[in-house]
Amino acid sequence: MKITDVKVWLVEGIKYNWTMIKIYTDTGHTGVGEATNWPGSPIIEAAAKHAGDRIIGMDPMRIDFIWTKLYRDLNWIGPFGASMCAISGIDMALLDLKGKVMGVPCYELLGGAFRTRIPLYANYWFISGGHNIEDYARQARAVLEAGFKGLKFDPFAHTNYFYGEDLSSNLELTQSQQNLAFDICAAVREACGPDMIMLIETHAMLNFKTAIIMANRLADLNISWYEEPVGPENAKTLKAVRERLDPRVSICVGERHYTRHGIRDVLENHLCDIMMPDITRCGGPSEMKRMATMMEAYNVMLAPHNPNGPLSTLASGHVCATIPNFFRQEFMFKDVPWRDEIIDHPIEIAEGNLVLSERPGLGVDLVEEVMEKHPGILRAKDGFYV
């Protein structure tokens, strides 16, 4: 069996473009994957096309060989970023293809299932209304009523400023803005009750002092994690934050960490309790499984970052099915209506759980004509989204 073609599409999503991939073979078998990252989706699209050209003629069943070949060949332009997104999407498509050839779900290729119902947490549930206390509380109740046991949000993003304009002022909150962010969180906690898993995002946009102050204030609300209090560039900075946090506050990082090599310092220095690699960035399902095994050795839980398209949701779920150290998987609570139309079987959500099917591979195929009806929107200033 040989790879004969690799096609790439940009498809408009609720927040930004999805990058979808399909691999074709000389036997008629195909596999689908996703390489979504943002901003700069045209860069990801070009990287996916280039990486796809490099695997024409290869045996698609040699998944780890192709991963390693692409990683080493493209390492000259950097072991992360656009090239790793392309590798991630190709790895996903190859795993899907192999599952379809062998007639088994991807989770069987990854070691077999601990579970096939994957508990989710809701994100992007808060986009209606004016981002005030009442609107957050109202929409949080809708998440609870839908059966979800966890939700995530950034309470700092709309406290009278907007990320991405003047970063010199965005990193600091006035006392009034700090109080508003806390009151929003308190209202969500009251609306959802004590058992809701409440996850707080910062997008690494707060300055050092403000990030610590707010984490320690929010400890009283029993938050389940405090996400990216600092950026991924320096593990020592994350260590300095961890040493100053209330011990009740768990740290989650990882959406901007690429491959097992990128998380080693964080794990070896015990700097987080939960990691959230993104399957469309970190190296695909094969690499996410390897990263999860590394995390297990340090008693760190996996909670995949997933504000992406439907293939990312399914592939992340297949990895989560196969590991003992799983926490929760992210899910876009509100999305474009064609999310389930670009695949030939809709994603099944039941009481806040992703239900994996026994269909081969990821269990779906891409519907090309629907994707082509919703082409990605290219923005000259594709900026920060909250």
N, C-alpha and C positions, 0 to 999 in steps of 0.2 A: 504494500500500500504506500502511495506517495501523495504528498500535498501538491495540489495543482493550482490553487488560487486562495487568496485571502482578501476578503472585502471588508471595508470599514464604512460606517455611517455615523454622522453626527445627528442626534435626535434631541429635540427640545424637551427638557424636563421642567419641573416646577421651579427650580432655582437656577439651573444652568444646564448646559448640554450634556447628554450622555454620549459616550463613544462606544459603539457596538461593533463587534467583529464576528465574521463567520468564515470558517476554514472549510475548504472543499478538497476532496480526494479523488483519485482515479477510480476508486471502487464505488463512488456515489455516496459514501458516508460523509457527514458534515458535523461540525461542532460550533457552538456559539459561545461568545465570551464578551466581557465588558471591560473597558479600560478607562472609565470616567475619571477625570480629575478637573480641577478648576482653580482659578480662572485660566484662560489660555487654551481652551479646548482645541483650536486649530493646530496648536503645537502637538498635542496628544494625538490628534488625528494623523498628522504627518508622521509622527514616530511609529504609530501602529502600522501604517502602510509600509514604511521602510522596513520595520522588523518582519512584517509579513512577507515582503519580497525575499528576505534572507532565508526563509524556511521553505521556500518552494523546492520541491523535489525530495524533501526529507520524509522519513517514516514518522507519521504522527503518533505512533504508539510509544515512541521513545521520549516520553514527556520530560523526564529529568535531564536527559541528554540535551534536548533542545533548550530547556531553561538555562542550563549551564553554558551552553554554546552562546546563546544570546547575551547572557550576563557578562561573559568574558569578552566577547566581541565589542559590546557597547559600553563596557566599563571605561573606555578611553574618554567618553564624553560625560562620565559621571555615573556612579553606582546607584543613582536614585533619580527622581524627577520623571521627565517625559519618557525616557528609555525604559524605566522600570514599570511605568504604567502600561506601556506597550507589551512588555514581557508578561505582566499580570494578566492582561486580557487574552493574550495568546495561550498562556498556561491554562486559563479557565476554559477556553475553547477546546484545547487538546484533551483536557480531562473529560469534558462533556462528550467529545467525539469517541474517546475510548470507552466510556460508559455505554454509549449507544452501540458500538461495535460488539461489546461483550454482553449487552442486554442487562446491565445492572445500574442502579443509581450511583451517582458520584460518591456518596458516603460509603458505599461498599468498597470502592477503590481506595478510599482513604483510611480503611481499617475497620469499617463496620460501625453500626450506630449504637451509641449509648441511649439515644432518644431520637424520635422523628417529629416531635412537637417542640418547636424552638421558642421559648419565651422571649418576647420582644419588649422593648421600651419605645414609647412614642416620641418622635421629634416632629417639628414643623406643625404642631397642633395649635399654635398661638397666633396664626397669621391674619385672623379676622379681627376687625375692630381697631381700636386706637392704642393698643399696647399700654393700657392703663390697668390699675389693680383689678377693677371689676371685670374687664375683658379677659384678663389672664385667668381669674377664678372661674368665670363662666366656661371658658374653653377647656380648662383642666377637668371640670366635672364631666364634660363630654368624653374625654379620654377614659375616665373611670367608668362611665356608663357603657363604653364600648368594650369593656372587659380587660383593658390593659392594666398591668400591675406596676408599671413604671413609666416615667416621662422625663424629658430633658428640655432645658431651655437656658438661654443666656439672659439673666435679669438685668444685666448692665448695658445691653445694647441699645436700649431706647430711653435711657435716663437723660433726656434732653441733649443728646449728642449722637452723632452717627459715625461709625467706624469708617475709615478710609479717606476722610477729607483732610484733617489736620492731625497727624499722628502725634505731634508734640503735645496736643491738649487732650487727645483721646485716652491717654494712658493714666489720667488722673480723674478722680471723682470728687466733687465737693461733698461736704457733709450731707447736704440735702439729697444729692444724688445717691449717696450710699444708703441713706435712710429709705429712699424710694425703692431701691433694688431689694433691700431687706423686706420691706413691706409687701412687695410683689411676691417674694418667696413665701412669706408667712401666709398670704392669702391663698396661694396654691396649696400649701400644706393643709390649711383649714378646709379648703374645698374638697380635697381628695382623701383626707383622713390620715391617721398615723401609719397605716400599712403601705401606702403608696411609696414605691421607690422613686425618690426625687433626686435627679442628677443635675448638677449645676455646671454650666459651660462658661468659660471666660474668653475663649478664643485667643488666649495668651496676649490679650490687649490691655490688661491692667498693669500699672507699674508695680514694682516689687512690694512696696509698703501697702498699697491699696489691696493687692491680691491677698496678702496675709491678713489684713484687718477684716476683709469681708469673709474669708474662709472661717475665721475664728468666730465671727458673729453668727454665721449660718450653721455652725455646729449645733446650736440650740434647736434647730429645726430638723435635726436628724437627717441631714443630707447623706445620700449613699456614696456620692463621690464629688470631688472638686476637680474639674477637667482643665488640663493645660494651664496651670497657674503661671508658667513661663513657657517660652518657646523651646524647640527641640535642639537648639544649637549647642547647649552647654549643660552637661549632666551635673556639673558642680553647682550651677545656679539652682537647679531643681533640688539638689541636696540642701542648699541653704534655706529654701522655702520649707522643705519637709521638716527641718529642725525647728522651725518657728511655728508650726501649725499645732492647733489643738489635736491631741491624739485621737479624738473621735472622728476626725476628717480624713477620709481616704483620698488618695491622689490617683487620677486616671490620666494617662498620656498614651500616645502612640499613633494618632492619625497621621502624623507627619514623620514617622519613623519608618524607614524602608529596610526590609529584609531582616534576617536573624542577626546580621552583623551590626545593624543600626540600633538594636535594642540591648546589646550585650552590656554596655556600661550602665544602663539604667537598672538592669536586673542584678548585676554583680554588686552594685552599691545599694540595693534594696530601696529604690527611690519612689516606687509606686506600689499600689496594691492591686490595680487592675490595668490592663493594657488594651488599647483599642485600635489595632492595625486595621487599615482599610484594604480590602481584598483587591481593589482595582489599582492600588498603588504599591502595596508591600511586596509584591511578587506573585500574586495569584493564590489560588487555593492550596497548591503544593507547598508554597513558602509559608502561608499562614499556618498550616498544620505543623510545619517545623518550628515556627515561632511559638506556637502554643505548647509544644513539648518542652522548649526551653523555659517558658514561663512556669510550667508545672514544677520544674526543678527548684524554682524559687518561691513556690506557693503563691504565684500571681495568677489572677483569673483573666480569661479572655472575654472581651465584649466588643465585637467588631463594629467599627465605625462604618456607617452605611447610609449616607444621604444621597444615594445614587439611584440607578435604574433597576429594573426587575431582575436582571441576571445577577447583579451584585447581591441583591437580597437572597436569591436562591443559592448562589454559590457559597455565600457566607453561612447560610443555614446548613449546607452540607458539611462544611468544616465543623461548625458548632455541634452537629450531631455526633461527631466522632471523638470528642475529647472529654476527659473527666473534669477539667478546670474551666468550665463554661459558666459565665454569669448571665448576661443578657445580650441581645442583638438589637441594634438600632433599626428603626423603621419609620419611614416618612408617613405620618398619619394623614396628611393632606397632600395630594399629588395631582398631576395632570390626569384627565380622564382616559388618555390613551396608554397609560402605564401597562394595563393588562391587555391592551389591544395589539401591542407590538410583539406579543408572544402568543403562541397558539393554545396555551392553557393558562387561565388566570391564576395568579398567586392566591393560595388558600390561606385565609386568616381566620382563626377561630378563638374567640375569647382572649385576644391579645397574644396568640401563638401563631407562628408560621408552621403550617402543616406540610411536611415533605411527602411527596408521592413516591410510589415504587417504580415510576416510569424510568427508563434508562437515562443515564447522564444527568443533566440538570432537570430533565423532565419536560423541557419545552424546546421549541424552535422559534426563531425570529420570523416575523411576518414582514417581508421586505416592502410590500406595497403600502402598509400602514406607516412604517418608519419614514418612507419617502414622502408621505403626506405631512409629516411634522419635522421638517429639517431643522437642524440646530440654528439658533439665532446668534449671529456673530456681532459682538459689540466692540466698538473701538476702545472703550474703556470698560473692560470686563473686570469689575472691581470686587470688593469684599461683600459677601452676603451673610446675613444673620437670620 
